[in-house]
Amino acid sequence: MSDMIATRLVQPHEWLDDADYLSKIKLAKALGILGQKEYSICRVLALARSAFKSANSLPQKCKTEILRIAYAHFKREPPRIGSHTPFEEVVRVLLAILSARWLEVRFKKKVYDLRRRYRHRWSSLMKKTLWANLDLLALDADSPENQRAVEQVDIELVKRLRAEKKL
């Protein structure tokens, strides 16, 4: 969670070192790093973490909620408590769902840093892309076609930098 938040804050160490896990979850949600699904997963994992800390087994209510959230992600009916699916496997599924969002945030930060570092070259490539397809100028900036064009420019910049051995 700290790594996800650190991608958005200028000086994360000043606050993150002393913050508890629930505060980090709330901040990540406020920053837009976590969606509602990921926020629910973090809350349930926080409950599980506190239950394990007190050396008690998880309450039935918590296990049911963990199963519901894990299998809702895949739009499947959760198995019944006590079925052949090991509970540790379900917790690993939740962590995998959560880490996918973390990897996405890290990737976006790397792309943003790349664009900032090579902004003149990126701008030049984007202008060439726009001149090649003037219809993109008439579309909303958040349209899927524009998003694909931006991604293509990012990929082209990376290809050129690798060819020059700068990456």
DSSP file (Angstrom, degrees, kcal/mol; ACC not computed):
  #  RESIDUE AA STRUCTURE BP1 BP2  ACC     N-H-->O    O-->H-N    N-H-->O    O-->H-N    TCO  KAPPA ALPHA  PHI   PSI    X-CA   Y-CA   Z-CA
    1    1 A M     >        0   0    0      0, 0.0     4,-2.2     0, 0.0     5,-0.2   0.000 360.0 360.0 360.0 -40.5    0.0    0.0    0.0
    2    2 A S  H  >  +     0   0    0      1,-0.2     4,-2.4     2,-0.2     5,-0.1   0.890 360.0  51.7 -61.9 -39.5    2.8    2.4    0.8
    3    3 A D  H  > S+     0   0    0      2,-0.2     4,-0.9     1,-0.2    -1,-0.2   0.891 108.6  51.2 -65.4 -38.8    4.4    1.9   -2.6
    4    4 A M  H >4 S+     0   0    0      1,-0.2     3,-0.7     2,-0.2     4,-0.3   0.936 113.8  43.6 -62.6 -46.0    1.1    2.6   -4.3
    5    5 A I  H >X S+     0   0    0     -4,-2.2     3,-2.0     1,-0.2     4,-1.5   0.873 105.1  63.4 -67.9 -37.3    0.7    5.9   -2.4
    6    6 A A  H 3< S+     0   0    0     -4,-2.4    -1,-0.2     1,-0.3    -2,-0.2   0.747  92.0  65.9 -61.8 -23.1    4.3    6.8   -2.9
    7    7 A T  T << S+     0   0    0     -4,-0.9    -1,-0.3    -3,-0.7    -2,-0.2   0.710 110.6  35.7 -70.5 -17.9    3.7    7.0   -6.6
    8    8 A R  T <4 S+     0   0    0     -3,-2.0     2,-0.3    -4,-0.3    -2,-0.2   0.691 102.3  78.5-107.7 -23.9    1.4   10.0   -6.1
    9    9 A L     <  -     0   0    0     -4,-1.5     0, 0.0     1,-0.1     0, 0.0  -0.646  65.6-143.8 -93.8 146.0    2.9   11.9   -3.2
   10   10 A V  S    S+     0   0    0     -2,-0.3    -1,-0.1     1,-0.3    -4,-0.0   0.939 100.1  15.2 -70.8 -47.9    5.9   14.3   -3.6
   11   11 A Q  S >  S+     0   0    0      1,-0.1     3,-0.9     2,-0.0     4,-0.4  -0.673  74.8 164.1-126.3  76.4    7.4   13.5   -0.2
   12   12 A P  T >>  +     0   0    0      0, 0.0     4,-2.9     0, 0.0     3,-1.1   0.794  64.5  69.8 -67.7 -29.3    5.7   10.2    0.9
   13   13 A H  H 3> S+     0   0    0      1,-0.3     4,-1.0     2,-0.2     5,-0.2   0.787  88.7  64.8 -63.3 -26.7    8.2    9.3    3.6
   14   14 A E  H <4 S+     0   0    0     -3,-0.9    -1,-0.3     1,-0.1     4,-0.1   0.830 120.7  17.9 -65.8 -31.2    7.1   12.1    5.9
   15   15 A W  H X> S+     0   0    0     -3,-1.1     4,-0.9    -4,-0.4     3,-0.8   0.795 117.6  61.8-107.4 -39.6    3.6   10.7    6.3
   16   16 A L  H 3< S+     0   0    0     -4,-2.9     3,-0.3     1,-0.2    -3,-0.2   0.807  93.6  63.6 -65.1 -32.2    3.7    7.1    5.3
   17   17 A D  T 3< S+     0   0    0     -4,-1.0    -1,-0.2    -5,-0.3    -3,-0.1   0.858 113.0  33.4 -62.6 -34.8    6.2    5.9    8.0
   18   18 A D  T <4 S+     0   0    0     -3,-0.8    -1,-0.2    -5,-0.2    -2,-0.2   0.538  95.7 104.7 -98.8  -8.1    3.9    6.8   10.8
   19   19 A A     <  -     0   0    0     -4,-0.9     2,-0.1    -3,-0.3    -4,-0.0  -0.466  65.8-128.4 -79.7 144.5    0.5    6.0    9.2
   20   20 A D     >  -     0   0    0     -2,-0.2     4,-1.9     1,-0.1     3,-0.2  -0.392  30.5-101.2 -83.1 169.5   -1.5    2.9   10.1
   21   21 A Y  H  > S+     0   0    0      1,-0.2     4,-2.2     2,-0.2     5,-0.2   0.885 119.4  52.3 -62.3 -43.1   -2.8    0.5    7.4
   22   22 A L  H  > S+     0   0    0      1,-0.2     4,-2.2     2,-0.2    -1,-0.2   0.869 108.7  51.5 -64.1 -35.8   -6.4    1.8    7.5
   23   23 A S  H  > S+     0   0    0      2,-0.2     4,-2.4     1,-0.2    -1,-0.2   0.892 109.0  51.0 -66.1 -38.8   -5.2    5.4    7.0
   24   24 A K  H  X S+     0   0    0     -4,-1.9     4,-2.6     2,-0.2    -2,-0.2   0.896 109.0  51.3 -64.9 -39.4   -3.2    4.3    4.0
   25   25 A I  H  X S+     0   0    0     -4,-2.2     4,-2.2     2,-0.2    -2,-0.2   0.933 111.0  47.6 -62.3 -46.0   -6.2    2.5    2.5
   26   26 A K  H  X S+     0   0    0     -4,-2.2     4,-2.3     1,-0.2    -2,-0.2   0.895 112.9  48.6 -64.0 -39.9   -8.3    5.6    2.9
   27   27 A L  H  X S+     0   0    0     -4,-2.4     4,-2.4     2,-0.2     6,-0.2   0.915 109.6  52.1 -66.1 -42.3   -5.6    7.9    1.4
   28   28 A A  H  <>S+     0   0    0     -4,-2.6     5,-2.2     1,-0.2     6,-1.1   0.898 111.4  47.4 -61.3 -40.0   -5.2    5.5   -1.5
   29   29 A K  H ><5S+     0   0    0     -4,-2.2     3,-1.0     4,-0.2    -1,-0.2   0.915 111.6  50.5 -66.0 -42.4   -8.9    5.6   -2.2
   30   30 A A  H 3<5S+     0   0    0     -4,-2.3    -2,-0.2     1,-0.3    -1,-0.2   0.845 108.6  52.3 -64.8 -33.9   -9.0    9.4   -1.9
   31   31 A L  T 3<5S-     0   0    0     -4,-2.4    -1,-0.3    -5,-0.1    -2,-0.2   0.562 116.6-115.3 -78.1  -7.8   -6.0    9.7   -4.4
   32   32 A G  T < 5S+     0   0    0     -3,-1.0    -3,-0.2    -4,-0.4    -2,-0.1   0.597  84.7 118.5  84.7  10.7   -7.9    7.5   -6.9
   33   33 A I  S   <S+     0   0    0     -5,-2.2     2,-0.5    -6,-0.2    -4,-0.2   0.883  71.6  48.6 -75.7 -39.1   -5.4    4.7   -6.7
   34   34 A L  S    S-     0   0    0     -6,-1.1    -2,-0.2    -9,-0.2    -1,-0.1  -0.868  74.3-150.9-105.3 133.2   -7.9    2.2   -5.4
   35   35 A G     >  -     0   0    0     -2,-0.5     4,-2.4     1,-0.1     5,-0.2  -0.264  42.3 -88.9 -83.3-177.3  -11.4    1.7   -6.9
   36   36 A Q  H  > S+     0   0    0      1,-0.2     4,-2.3     2,-0.2     5,-0.2   0.894 127.7  51.3 -63.0 -39.5  -14.3    0.5   -4.8
   37   37 A K  H  > S+     0   0    0      2,-0.2     4,-2.0     1,-0.2    -1,-0.2   0.940 112.7  44.1 -63.7 -48.0  -13.5   -3.2   -5.4
   38   38 A E  H  > S+     0   0    0      1,-0.2     4,-2.5     2,-0.2    -1,-0.2   0.865 111.5  54.7 -65.6 -36.0   -9.9   -2.8   -4.3
   39   39 A Y  H  X S+     0   0    0     -4,-2.4     4,-2.3     2,-0.2    -1,-0.2   0.917 107.8  49.7 -62.6 -43.2  -10.9   -0.7   -1.3
   40   40 A S  H  X S+     0   0    0     -4,-2.3     4,-2.3     2,-0.2    -2,-0.2   0.902 110.1  51.0 -61.5 -41.3  -13.3   -3.5   -0.2
   41   41 A I  H  X S+     0   0    0     -4,-2.0     4,-2.7     1,-0.2    -2,-0.2   0.932 110.3  48.8 -61.6 -46.3  -10.5   -6.0   -0.5
   42   42 A C  H  X S+     0   0    0     -4,-2.5     4,-2.3     1,-0.2    -2,-0.2   0.901 110.3  51.2 -61.9 -41.2   -8.1   -3.9    1.5
   43   43 A R  H  X S+     0   0    0     -4,-2.3     4,-2.1     2,-0.2    -1,-0.2   0.928 112.3  46.0 -62.6 -44.8  -10.7   -3.4    4.3
   44   44 A V  H  X S+     0   0    0     -4,-2.3     4,-2.5     1,-0.2    -2,-0.2   0.909 112.5  50.3 -65.2 -41.7  -11.4   -7.1    4.5
   45   45 A L  H  X S+     0   0    0     -4,-2.7     4,-2.7     1,-0.2    -1,-0.2   0.858 108.2  53.7 -65.2 -33.6   -7.7   -7.9    4.5
   46   46 A A  H  X S+     0   0    0     -4,-2.3     4,-2.3     2,-0.2    -1,-0.2   0.906 109.2  48.2 -65.6 -40.5   -7.2   -5.3    7.3
   47   47 A L  H  X S+     0   0    0     -4,-2.1     4,-2.1     2,-0.2    -2,-0.2   0.920 112.8  48.4 -63.0 -42.9   -9.9   -7.1    9.3
   48   48 A A  H  X S+     0   0    0     -4,-2.5     4,-2.5     1,-0.2    -2,-0.2   0.906 110.2  52.5 -63.2 -41.0   -8.2  -10.5    8.6
   49   49 A R  H  X S+     0   0    0     -4,-2.7     4,-2.1     1,-0.2    -1,-0.2   0.916 110.3  46.5 -62.1 -44.0   -4.8   -9.0    9.6
   50   50 A S  H  X S+     0   0    0     -4,-2.3     4,-1.5     1,-0.2    -1,-0.2   0.859 111.6  52.1 -68.8 -33.5   -6.2   -7.7   12.9
   51   51 A A  H  <>S+     0   0    0     -4,-2.1     5,-1.8     2,-0.2    -2,-0.2   0.899 110.9  47.2 -67.6 -39.9   -7.9  -11.1   13.6
   52   52 A F  H ><5S+     0   0    0     -4,-2.5     3,-1.6     1,-0.2    -2,-0.2   0.869 107.2  58.1 -68.5 -35.0   -4.6  -12.9   13.0
   53   53 A K  H 3<5S+     0   0    0     -4,-2.1    -1,-0.2     1,-0.3    -2,-0.2   0.882 103.6  51.3 -61.7 -37.7   -2.7  -10.5   15.2
   54   54 A S  T 3<5S-     0   0    0     -4,-1.5    -1,-0.3    -5,-0.1    -2,-0.2   0.338 115.3-118.6 -84.3  10.4   -4.9  -11.3   18.1
   55   55 A A  T < 5S+     0   0    0     -3,-1.6     2,-0.3     1,-0.2    -3,-0.2   0.707  73.1 127.3  62.8  22.8   -4.2  -15.1   17.5
   56   56 A N      < -     0   0    0     -5,-1.8    -1,-0.2     1,-0.0     2,-0.1  -0.779  64.5-111.1-103.4 154.0   -7.9  -15.8   16.9
   57   57 A S        -     0   0    0     -2,-0.3    -1,-0.0     1,-0.1    -3,-0.0  -0.469  49.6 -85.0 -75.7 158.0   -9.3  -17.5   13.8
   58   58 A L        -     0   0    0     -2,-0.1    -1,-0.1     1,-0.1   -10,-0.1  -0.346  46.9-110.5 -64.4 140.6  -11.3  -15.4   11.5
   59   59 A P     >  -     0   0    0      0, 0.0     4,-2.1     0, 0.0     3,-0.3  -0.343  25.7-114.0 -67.1 155.0  -14.9  -15.0   12.3
   60   60 A Q  H  > S+     0   0    0      1,-0.2     4,-2.5     2,-0.2     5,-0.2   0.870 116.5  57.5 -57.7 -39.1  -17.4  -16.6   10.0
   61   61 A K  H  > S+     0   0    0      1,-0.2     4,-1.9     2,-0.2    -1,-0.2   0.897 107.3  47.4 -60.1 -41.7  -18.7  -13.2    8.9
   62   62 A C  H  > S+     0   0    0     -3,-0.3     4,-2.5     2,-0.2    -1,-0.2   0.905 111.2  50.3 -68.4 -42.4  -15.3  -12.2    7.8
   63   63 A K  H  X S+     0   0    0     -4,-2.1     4,-2.4     1,-0.2    -2,-0.2   0.909 110.4  50.5 -61.6 -42.0  -14.7  -15.4    5.9
   64   64 A T  H  X S+     0   0    0     -4,-2.5     4,-2.3     1,-0.2    -1,-0.2   0.908 111.3  48.2 -63.1 -42.0  -18.0  -15.1    4.1
   65   65 A E  H  X S+     0   0    0     -4,-1.9     4,-2.4     2,-0.2     5,-0.2   0.892 110.2  51.7 -66.3 -40.5  -17.2  -11.5    3.1
   66   66 A I  H  X S+     0   0    0     -4,-2.5     4,-2.5     1,-0.2     5,-0.2   0.929 111.7  46.7 -61.9 -45.5  -13.7  -12.5    1.8
   67   67 A L  H  X S+     0   0    0     -4,-2.4     4,-2.3     1,-0.2     5,-0.3   0.911 111.7  51.7 -62.5 -42.2  -15.3  -15.2   -0.3
   68   68 A R  H  X S+     0   0    0     -4,-2.3     4,-1.7     1,-0.2    -2,-0.2   0.930 113.6  42.9 -61.7 -46.4  -17.9  -12.9   -1.6
   69   69 A I  H  X S+     0   0    0     -4,-2.4     4,-1.3     2,-0.2    -2,-0.2   0.914 113.9  50.9 -68.2 -43.1  -15.5  -10.2   -2.7
   70   70 A A  H  X S+     0   0    0     -4,-2.5     4,-0.5    -5,-0.2    -2,-0.2   0.918 117.4  37.8 -62.1 -44.4  -12.9  -12.6   -4.2
   71   71 A Y  H  <>S+     0   0    0     -4,-2.3     5,-2.7    -5,-0.2     3,-0.3   0.716 106.4  65.0 -85.4 -19.5  -15.4  -14.4   -6.4
   72   72 A A  H ><5S+     0   0    0     -4,-1.7     3,-1.2    -5,-0.3    -1,-0.2   0.845  94.8  62.6 -66.4 -32.3  -17.5  -11.3   -7.3
   73   73 A H  H 3<5S+     0   0    0     -4,-1.3    -1,-0.2     1,-0.3    -2,-0.2   0.867 111.1  36.9 -58.9 -36.5  -14.3  -10.1   -9.1
   74   74 A F  T 3<5S-     0   0    0     -4,-0.5    -1,-0.3    -3,-0.3    -2,-0.2   0.313 113.4-119.7 -98.1   6.9  -14.6  -13.1  -11.4
   75   75 A K  T < 5S+     0   0    0     -3,-1.2     2,-0.3     1,-0.2    -3,-0.2   0.895  70.3 130.5  54.9  45.2  -18.5  -12.9  -11.4
   76   76 A R      < -     0   0    0     -5,-2.7    -1,-0.2     0, 0.0    -2,-0.1  -0.874  67.4-100.6-123.9 158.3  -18.7  -16.4  -10.0
   77   77 A E        -     0   0    0     -2,-0.3    -9,-0.0    -3,-0.1    -5,-0.0  -0.647  45.0-119.1 -75.6 127.8  -20.7  -17.9   -7.1
   78   78 A P        -     0   0    0      0, 0.0   -10,-0.1     0, 0.0     3,-0.1  -0.352  28.3-108.2 -68.7 149.3  -18.4  -18.3   -4.1
   79   79 A P        -     0   0    0      0, 0.0     2,-0.1     0, 0.0     3,-0.1  -0.351  41.1 -96.3 -70.2 158.8  -17.8  -21.7   -2.7
   80   80 A R    >   -     0   0    0      1,-0.1     3,-1.9     2,-0.1     5,-0.2  -0.416  46.3 -92.2 -72.9 150.5  -19.4  -22.6    0.6
   81   81 A I  T 3  S+     0   0    0      1,-0.3    -1,-0.1    -2,-0.1     3,-0.1  -0.426 116.0  28.5 -61.3 135.0  -17.4  -22.2    3.8
   82   82 A G  T 3  S+     0   0    0      3,-0.2    -1,-0.3     1,-0.2    -2,-0.1   0.485  91.4 132.7  90.0   3.4  -15.8  -25.6    4.5
   83   83 A S  S <  S-     0   0    0     -3,-1.9    -1,-0.2     2,-0.1    -2,-0.0  -0.092  78.2 -87.3 -75.9-174.6  -15.7  -26.7    0.9
   84   84 A H  S    S+     0   0    0     -3,-0.1    -1,-0.1     2,-0.1    -3,-0.1   0.615  99.1 101.9 -73.0 -11.9  -12.6  -28.1   -0.7
   85   85 A T  S    S-     0   0    0     -5,-0.2    -3,-0.2     1,-0.1    -2,-0.1  -0.627  77.9-126.2 -75.6 117.5  -11.2  -24.7   -1.6
   86   86 A P    >>  -     0   0    0      0, 0.0     4,-1.2     0, 0.0     3,-0.6  -0.388   9.1-134.1 -64.5 139.3   -8.5  -23.8    0.9
   87   87 A F  H 3> S+     0   0    0      1,-0.2     4,-2.0     2,-0.2     5,-0.2   0.839 104.4  60.6 -65.0 -33.1   -9.1  -20.5    2.5
   88   88 A E  H 3> S+     0   0    0      1,-0.2     4,-2.0     2,-0.2    -1,-0.2   0.849 100.9  55.7 -62.1 -33.5   -5.4  -19.4    2.1
   89   89 A E  H <> S+     0   0    0     -3,-0.6     4,-1.9     2,-0.2    -1,-0.2   0.892 105.7  50.7 -65.6 -39.2   -5.9  -19.8   -1.7
   90   90 A V  H  X S+     0   0    0     -4,-1.2     4,-2.0     2,-0.2    -2,-0.2   0.899 109.2  50.7 -66.0 -40.4   -8.9  -17.4   -1.6
   91   91 A V  H  X S+     0   0    0     -4,-2.0     4,-2.1     1,-0.2    -1,-0.2   0.884 108.4  52.8 -64.4 -37.5   -6.7  -14.8    0.3
   92   92 A R  H  X S+     0   0    0     -4,-2.0     4,-2.2     2,-0.2    -1,-0.2   0.871 105.8  54.3 -64.6 -36.3   -4.0  -15.2   -2.3
   93   93 A V  H  X S+     0   0    0     -4,-1.9     4,-2.3     2,-0.2    -2,-0.2   0.921 107.9  49.9 -61.7 -43.9   -6.6  -14.5   -5.0
   94   94 A L  H  X S+     0   0    0     -4,-2.0     4,-2.2     1,-0.2    -2,-0.2   0.912 110.7  49.0 -61.4 -42.6   -7.5  -11.2   -3.2
   95   95 A L  H  X S+     0   0    0     -4,-2.1     4,-2.6     1,-0.2    -1,-0.2   0.866 109.7  52.3 -66.0 -35.2   -3.9  -10.2   -3.0
   96   96 A A  H  X S+     0   0    0     -4,-2.2     4,-1.6     2,-0.2    -2,-0.2   0.909 109.1  49.7 -66.4 -41.3   -3.5  -11.0   -6.7
   97   97 A I  H  X S+     0   0    0     -4,-2.3     4,-1.0     1,-0.2    -2,-0.2   0.922 114.4  45.6 -61.1 -44.0   -6.5   -8.8   -7.6
   98   98 A L  H  X S+     0   0    0     -4,-2.2     4,-1.6     1,-0.2     3,-0.3   0.888 109.7  53.0 -68.0 -40.6   -5.0   -6.0   -5.4
   99   99 A S  H  X S+     0   0    0     -4,-2.6     4,-2.6     1,-0.2    -1,-0.2   0.789  99.8  63.7 -69.8 -25.3   -1.5   -6.3   -6.8
  100  100 A A  H  X S+     0   0    0     -4,-1.6     4,-1.8     2,-0.2    -1,-0.2   0.914 104.7  46.6 -61.6 -40.9   -2.8   -6.0  -10.4
  101  101 A R  H  X S+     0   0    0     -4,-1.0     4,-2.3    -3,-0.3    -2,-0.2   0.891 111.0  52.4 -66.7 -39.9   -4.0   -2.5   -9.5
  102  102 A W  H  X S+     0   0    0     -4,-1.6     4,-2.4     1,-0.2    -2,-0.2   0.915 108.9  49.3 -62.7 -43.4   -0.6   -1.7   -7.9
  103  103 A L  H  X S+     0   0    0     -4,-2.6     4,-2.5     1,-0.2    -1,-0.2   0.878 109.5  52.7 -64.0 -37.1    1.3   -2.9  -11.0
  104  104 A E  H  X S+     0   0    0     -4,-1.8     4,-2.5     2,-0.2    -2,-0.2   0.916 109.4  48.6 -63.4 -43.2   -1.0   -0.7  -13.1
  105  105 A V  H  X S+     0   0    0     -4,-2.3     4,-2.1     2,-0.2    -2,-0.2   0.917 112.1  48.8 -63.3 -43.9   -0.2    2.4  -10.9
  106  106 A R  H  X S+     0   0    0     -4,-2.4     4,-2.3     1,-0.2    -2,-0.2   0.911 111.1  50.6 -61.9 -42.0    3.5    1.7  -11.1
  107  107 A F  H  X S+     0   0    0     -4,-2.5     4,-2.5     1,-0.2    -2,-0.2   0.926 109.8  49.7 -62.1 -45.4    3.3    1.3  -14.9
  108  108 A K  H  X S+     0   0    0     -4,-2.5     4,-2.6     1,-0.2    -1,-0.2   0.874 110.2  51.0 -63.7 -36.5    1.4    4.6  -15.3
  109  109 A K  H  X S+     0   0    0     -4,-2.1     4,-2.7     2,-0.2    -1,-0.2   0.917 109.9  49.6 -66.6 -41.8    4.0    6.4  -13.2
  110  110 A K  H  X S+     0   0    0     -4,-2.3     4,-2.3     2,-0.2    -2,-0.2   0.913 112.5  47.6 -62.4 -41.9    6.8    5.0  -15.3
  111  111 A V  H  X S+     0   0    0     -4,-2.5     4,-2.7     2,-0.2    -2,-0.2   0.918 111.7  50.2 -65.6 -42.4    5.0    6.1  -18.5
  112  112 A Y  H  X S+     0   0    0     -4,-2.6     4,-2.4     1,-0.2    -2,-0.2   0.926 111.5  48.2 -60.8 -44.8    4.4    9.5  -17.0
  113  113 A D  H  X S+     0   0    0     -4,-2.7     4,-2.7     2,-0.2    -1,-0.2   0.892 111.3  51.1 -61.9 -39.9    8.1    9.8  -16.0
  114  114 A L  H  X S+     0   0    0     -4,-2.3     4,-2.3     2,-0.2    -2,-0.2   0.926 110.9  47.6 -63.9 -45.3    9.1    8.7  -19.5
  115  115 A R  H  < S+     0   0    0     -4,-2.7     7,-0.2     1,-0.2    -2,-0.2   0.906 114.3  47.3 -61.8 -41.5    6.9   11.3  -21.1
  116  116 A R  H >< S+     0   0    0     -4,-2.4     3,-1.0    -5,-0.2    -2,-0.2   0.913 112.9  47.8 -67.8 -42.5    8.2   14.1  -18.8
  117  117 A R  H 3< S+     0   0    0     -4,-2.7     3,-0.2     1,-0.3    -2,-0.2   0.890 126.1  28.2 -66.9 -39.9   11.8   13.2  -19.3
  118  118 A Y  T 3X S+     0   0    0     -4,-2.3     4,-2.7    -5,-0.2    -1,-0.3  -0.252  79.6 141.4-113.4  43.4   11.5   13.0  -23.1
  119  119 A R  H <>  +     0   0    0     -3,-1.0     4,-2.6     1,-0.2     5,-0.2   0.823  68.9  52.3 -60.8 -35.9    8.7   15.5  -23.5
  120  120 A H  H  > S+     0   0    0      2,-0.2     4,-2.2    -3,-0.2    -1,-0.2   0.930 113.7  42.8 -68.2 -43.5   10.0   17.2  -26.6
  121  121 A R  H  > S+     0   0    0      2,-0.2     4,-2.4     1,-0.2    -2,-0.2   0.904 115.1  50.1 -67.5 -40.2   10.4   13.9  -28.5
  122  122 A W  H  X S+     0   0    0     -4,-2.7     4,-2.5    -7,-0.2    -2,-0.2   0.922 111.1  49.2 -63.8 -43.1    7.0   12.6  -27.2
  123  123 A S  H  X S+     0   0    0     -4,-2.6     4,-2.5    -5,-0.2    -1,-0.2   0.901 110.3  51.2 -61.9 -41.4    5.3   15.8  -28.3
  124  124 A S  H  X S+     0   0    0     -4,-2.2     4,-2.1     1,-0.2    -1,-0.2   0.930 111.6  46.3 -62.5 -45.6    6.9   15.5  -31.7
  125  125 A L  H  X S+     0   0    0     -4,-2.4     4,-2.1     1,-0.2    -2,-0.2   0.886 112.0  51.8 -64.4 -37.7    5.7   12.0  -32.1
  126  126 A M  H  X S+     0   0    0     -4,-2.5     4,-2.6     2,-0.2    -2,-0.2   0.899 108.1  51.5 -66.7 -39.8    2.2   12.9  -30.9
  127  127 A K  H  X S+     0   0    0     -4,-2.5     4,-2.7     2,-0.2     5,-0.2   0.916 109.6  49.9 -62.2 -42.8    2.1   15.8  -33.5
  128  128 A K  H  X S+     0   0    0     -4,-2.1     4,-1.7     1,-0.2    -1,-0.2   0.899 111.2  49.7 -61.9 -39.9    3.0   13.4  -36.2
  129  129 A T  H  X S+     0   0    0     -4,-2.1     4,-1.1     2,-0.2    -2,-0.2   0.916 112.3  47.2 -64.8 -43.0    0.3   11.0  -35.1
  130  130 A L  H  < S+     0   0    0     -4,-2.6     3,-0.3     1,-0.2     7,-0.2   0.895 111.3  50.5 -67.0 -39.6   -2.3   13.7  -35.0
  131  131 A W  H  < S+     0   0    0     -4,-2.7     3,-0.4     1,-0.2    -1,-0.2   0.832 108.2  53.8 -66.7 -30.5   -1.3   15.0  -38.4
  132  132 A A  H  < S+     0   0    0     -4,-1.7     2,-0.3     1,-0.3    -1,-0.2   0.777 123.7  26.2 -72.8 -25.6   -1.6   11.5  -39.8
  133  133 A N    ><  +     0   0    0     -4,-1.1     3,-1.7    -3,-0.3     4,-0.3  -0.703  66.1 176.4-139.9  83.7   -5.1   11.2  -38.4
  134  134 A L  T >> S+     0   0    0     -3,-0.4     3,-1.2     1,-0.3     4,-0.5   0.672  72.9  77.1 -65.4 -17.2   -6.8   14.6  -38.1
  135  135 A D  H >> S+     0   0    0      1,-0.2     3,-0.9     2,-0.2     4,-0.6   0.786  82.0  68.4 -63.1 -25.5  -10.0   13.0  -37.0
  136  136 A L  H X4 S+     0   0    0     -3,-1.7     3,-0.7     1,-0.2    -1,-0.2   0.810  90.7  61.4 -63.6 -29.0   -8.5   12.5  -33.6
  137  137 A L  H <4 S+     0   0    0     -3,-1.2    -1,-0.2    -4,-0.3    -2,-0.2   0.789 101.3  52.7 -68.0 -26.7   -8.5   16.3  -33.1
  138  138 A A  H << S+     0   0    0     -3,-0.9    -1,-0.2    -4,-0.5    -2,-0.2   0.610  97.9  84.4 -84.2 -12.1  -12.3   16.4  -33.3
  139  139 A L  S << S-     0   0    0     -3,-0.7     2,-0.1    -4,-0.6    -3,-0.0  -0.457  92.1 -90.3 -89.9 161.8  -12.8   13.7  -30.7
  140  140 A D    >   -     0   0    0     -2,-0.1     3,-1.8     1,-0.1     6,-0.3  -0.416  36.0-121.2 -64.3 144.2  -12.9   14.0  -26.9
  141  141 A A  T 3  S+     0   0    0      1,-0.3    -1,-0.1    -2,-0.1    -2,-0.1   0.783 112.6  50.6 -61.6 -27.5   -9.4   13.7  -25.3
  142  142 A D  T 3  S+     0   0    0      4,-0.1    -1,-0.3     5,-0.0    -2,-0.1   0.293  82.7 123.9 -94.5  10.4  -10.7   10.7  -23.2
  143  143 A S  S <> S-     0   0    0     -3,-1.8     4,-2.4     1,-0.1     5,-0.2  -0.342  73.9-116.6 -68.8 152.7  -12.1    8.8  -26.2
  144  144 A P  H  > S+     0   0    0      0, 0.0     4,-2.4     0, 0.0     5,-0.2   0.856 115.2  55.6 -58.3 -35.2  -10.9    5.3  -26.8
  145  145 A E  H  > S+     0   0    0      2,-0.2     4,-2.0     1,-0.2     5,-0.1   0.925 109.8  45.1 -65.4 -43.2   -9.4    6.3  -30.1
  146  146 A N  H  > S+     0   0    0     -6,-0.3     4,-2.5     2,-0.2    -1,-0.2   0.899 111.1  53.2 -66.4 -39.8   -7.3    9.1  -28.5
  147  147 A Q  H  X S+     0   0    0     -4,-2.4     4,-2.4     1,-0.2    -2,-0.2   0.912 109.2  49.3 -60.7 -42.4   -6.2    6.8  -25.7
  148  148 A R  H  X S+     0   0    0     -4,-2.4     4,-2.3     2,-0.2    -1,-0.2   0.898 110.0  51.4 -63.7 -39.5   -5.0    4.2  -28.3
  149  149 A A  H  X S+     0   0    0     -4,-2.0     4,-2.1     2,-0.2    -2,-0.2   0.916 110.1  48.8 -63.6 -43.0   -3.1    7.0  -30.2
  150  150 A V  H  X S+     0   0    0     -4,-2.5     4,-2.4     1,-0.2    -2,-0.2   0.916 111.4  49.8 -62.8 -43.0   -1.4    8.1  -26.9
  151  151 A E  H  X S+     0   0    0     -4,-2.4     4,-2.4     1,-0.2    -1,-0.2   0.886 109.2  52.0 -63.1 -38.3   -0.5    4.5  -26.2
  152  152 A Q  H  X S+     0   0    0     -4,-2.3     4,-2.6     2,-0.2    -1,-0.2   0.890 109.0  50.1 -65.2 -38.6    0.9    4.0  -29.7
  153  153 A V  H  X S+     0   0    0     -4,-2.1     4,-2.5     2,-0.2    -2,-0.2   0.911 110.0  51.0 -65.0 -41.6    3.1    7.2  -29.2
  154  154 A D  H  X S+     0   0    0     -4,-2.4     4,-2.3     2,-0.2    -2,-0.2   0.934 112.1  46.6 -59.1 -46.1    4.3    5.8  -25.9
  155  155 A I  H  X S+     0   0    0     -4,-2.4     4,-2.5     1,-0.2    -2,-0.2   0.911 111.8  50.5 -63.8 -43.3    5.3    2.5  -27.5
  156  156 A E  H  X S+     0   0    0     -4,-2.6     4,-2.4     2,-0.2    -1,-0.2   0.898 109.6  51.1 -63.0 -40.3    7.0    4.3  -30.4
  157  157 A L  H  X S+     0   0    0     -4,-2.5     4,-2.6     2,-0.2    -1,-0.2   0.929 110.7  48.4 -62.4 -44.7    9.0    6.4  -28.0
  158  158 A V  H  X S+     0   0    0     -4,-2.3     4,-2.6     1,-0.2     5,-0.2   0.913 110.6  51.6 -61.9 -42.8   10.1    3.4  -26.1
  159  159 A K  H  X S+     0   0    0     -4,-2.5     4,-2.2     1,-0.2    -1,-0.2   0.923 112.2  45.9 -60.0 -44.5   11.1    1.6  -29.3
  160  160 A R  H  X S+     0   0    0     -4,-2.4     4,-1.6     2,-0.2    -2,-0.2   0.903 112.4  49.8 -67.5 -40.3   13.2    4.6  -30.5
  161  161 A L  H  <>S+     0   0    0     -4,-2.6     5,-3.0     1,-0.2     6,-0.7   0.894 111.2  49.5 -66.2 -38.3   14.9    5.0  -27.1
  162  162 A R  H ><5S+     0   0    0     -4,-2.6     3,-1.2     3,-0.2    -1,-0.2   0.899 107.8  53.8 -65.7 -39.0   15.7    1.3  -27.0
  163  163 A A  H 3<5S+     0   0    0     -4,-2.2    -1,-0.2     1,-0.3    -2,-0.2   0.846 111.6  45.4 -63.6 -31.6   17.1    1.5  -30.5
  164  164 A E  T 3<5S-     0   0    0     -4,-1.6    -1,-0.3    -5,-0.1    -2,-0.2   0.414 114.7-121.5 -88.3   0.9   19.3    4.4  -29.3
  165  165 A K  T < 5S+     0   0    0     -3,-1.2    -3,-0.2    -4,-0.2    -2,-0.1   0.808  77.1 125.2  62.4  32.8   20.2    2.3  -26.2
  166  166 A K      <       0   0    0     -5,-3.0    -4,-0.2    -6,-0.1    -5,-0.1   0.547 360.0 360.0 -94.4 -10.3   18.8    5.0  -23.8
  167  167 A L              0   0    0     -6,-0.7    -5,-0.2    -9,-0.1    -1,-0.1   0.350 360.0 360.0-118.4 360.0   16.5    2.6  -22.1
